[in-house]
Amino acid sequence: MLIGVSIKETKLKTAEMVKVLRKREKLSQEQLAMRLNLSRITIKNLEAGKNATLDTLFKVLQYFDLLQSFADLVDRETGQQDYDSIY
């Protein structure tokens, strides 16, 4: 279990990060949504820290060229172990 960090806090920090990245690119929520084939409400909810799917988060990370960094973090944290597929 993680100590010192909550899911709520992480969601809010992620929401703020998405908002900062979007504004840095001078995009409205509508413009980002259109580029990602998502609804403006989906972007609004993500930026509000409301539940978002991994697909939505990954689309945003990919758009801002951060998906590889996230994948690298996952690899590092899992020790690149081979896990049995659950499918």
N, C-alpha and C positions, 0 to 999 in steps of 0.2 A: 504494500500500500504506500502511496506517495504521502509524504509528510511535508506540510508547509505550503502545499498548493491545493487549491480546490478546483473542482470542475467548473464551478460558476466563475471563479476568477480567471481561469484559463479561457473560457468561452468569451468573457468580456475583453481580455487582452487580444484574443484572436480577432474579435469584432473590430476593435480599435485599429489593429494592424491592417485589416482589409480596407477600412475607411481611409486610413492614411495613405496606403498604396494607391487607392482609387483617386484620391484628391491630388496626389503627387503627379499623376498622369493627366490631371485636369479633366476627369471623366465624371459625368453625372451617374447616378445609380442606374438610370435608364440606359445610358450609353454602354456601361459595363455589362448590364444584363443582356442587351442586344448582341454584344460581341461574344458572349458566352452561351447564347441561346437559352437564357434563363429569363424569368420574369423579374420585373423591378421589385416586386414584393419579396422575392427570394433574396435579392441583394439587401434590401431593407432589413429583413429579418436576420440575415447573417451579420450585418453591421450593428444590429441591436443585441446580439449575443443570444438570439433565440435559436432553437434547435435547427441545425442544418445537416444535410446528409454529407457523408464523406465525398460523394461525387461532386457536390457543389463546392466544397472546400478545395478539392483537388483541381477542379476547373479553374478556380481563382488562383491557386498557387501556380498552376501551369501558365496561366495568362501573364502573371507577373514574374515568370521565370524563376520560381522558387520551388517547384515540384522536386527537382533533383536534390536540392538541399534537404528537403523533408525526407526524401527516400534515403539519402545518405545518413541522416539521423536515425531513421528506423533501422537501417543495416547496422549501424554502430551499436545501438541499444540492444539489438537482438543477437549481436555477436555473429551475424550472418550464419546462424545455425539453420540447418535444414529441418523444416517442420513438415509433418505429415499433412497432406491436404485434407481439409474437412469436407471436400466435395467428392 
